[in-house]
């Protein structure tokens, strides 16, 4: 998977355009809904963790509005999964760098 472009409210992954939040797994892209829209909890990452990644990259929106609960980092560390949290533009860049070298999952908030 490769992110071709990202702008507020839109991302293009492998030629396909998405306009809602996405979870990029090693073999597919899913819509990503969280229990609380602007927060990421352990429960929101169940599918991501099931993909057995080495790394999870979370895009917190164009302006970094999404917050990651403190227990998320502890939970992932206990499973040996590295966590990177960044505004979505930066998260997309990091995904493209790491995806060719590691088993990576990305959860990306496309708007605020």
C-alpha positions in Angstrom: 0.0 0.0 0.0 1.2 3.5 -0.8 -0.4 6.8 0.1 -0.3 8.9 -3.0 -1.7 12.1 -1.6 -3.5 13.6 1.4 -5.4 16.8 1.9 -8.0 17.9 4.4 -10.9 15.4 4.0 -9.3 13.3 1.3 -6.7 10.6 0.9 -5.6 8.6 -2.2 -4.2 5.2 -1.5 -3.1 3.0 -4.4 -5.2 5.0 -6.8 -8.4 4.9 -4.7 -9.9 8.0 -3.2 -11.3 8.0 0.4 -13.2 10.8 2.1 -13.7 9.3 5.5 -11.2 8.1 8.1 -9.2 5.0 7.2 -7.4 2.1 8.7 -4.7 0.9 6.4 -3.9 -2.7 7.1 -1.1 -4.6 5.3 -3.6 -6.1 2.8 -6.6 -3.7 2.7 -8.0 -0.4 3.6 -11.1 -0.1 5.9 -13.2 2.8 7.1 -12.1 3.6 10.6 -14.8 4.5 13.2 -13.9 5.3 16.8 -16.2 5.1 19.8 -15.4 8.7 20.5 -14.8 10.7 17.3 -11.8 12.7 18.4 -10.2 10.1 20.7 -8.4 6.8 20.1 -8.8 4.1 22.8 -7.5 0.6 23.0 -10.8 -0.8 21.7 -10.5 1.4 18.6 -7.4 -0.5 17.6 -8.7 -4.1 17.8 -8.5 -4.7 14.0 -5.1 -2.9 13.8 -3.6 -5.1 16.5 -5.2 -8.3 15.0 -3.1 -7.6 11.8 0.0 -8.2 14.0 1.9 -5.1 13.0 5.4 -4.1 14.1 4.3 -0.4 14.1 1.0 1.5 14.3 1.0 5.1 13.0 -1.9 7.3 14.1 -2.8 10.4 12.2 -4.5 12.9 14.5 -6.0 15.1 11.8 -4.9 18.1 9.8 -4.7 20.2 13.0 -4.0 17.4 15.4 -7.4 17.4 17.1 -7.6 13.7 17.8 -6.2 12.6 21.2 -4.7 9.2 21.9 -5.6 7.8 25.3 -2.6 7.2 27.6 -3.3 3.5 28.0 -3.0 3.0 24.2 0.8 3.4 24.3 1.2 1.1 27.3 -1.1 -1.5 25.7 0.8 -1.5 22.4 4.3 -1.5 24.1 3.3 -4.6 26.1 2.6 -6.3 22.7 5.9 -5.1 21.3 4.2 -2.7 18.8 5.8 0.7 18.2 3.4 3.7 18.2 3.9 6.8 16.2 1.4 9.7 16.7 1.5 12.7 14.4 -0.8 15.1 12.5 -2.2 13.3 9.5 0.0 14.9 6.8 3.2 13.9 8.7 1.7 10.5 9.6 1.1 9.8 5.8 4.8 10.6 5.1 6.0 8.4 7.9 3.7 5.6 6.7 5.2 5.7 3.2 8.7 5.6 4.6 8.1 2.7 7.0 5.6 0.6 5.1 8.3 -0.8 2.8 10.5 -1.8 5.6 8.2 -2.9 8.4 4.7 -4.5 8.9 2.8 -1.2 9.5 -0.8 -0.3 10.1 -2.1 3.3 10.0 -5.2 4.8 11.4 -5.8 8.2 9.8 -8.3 11.0 10.7 -8.7 13.0 7.5 -10.3 16.2 8.8 -9.7 18.4 11.8 
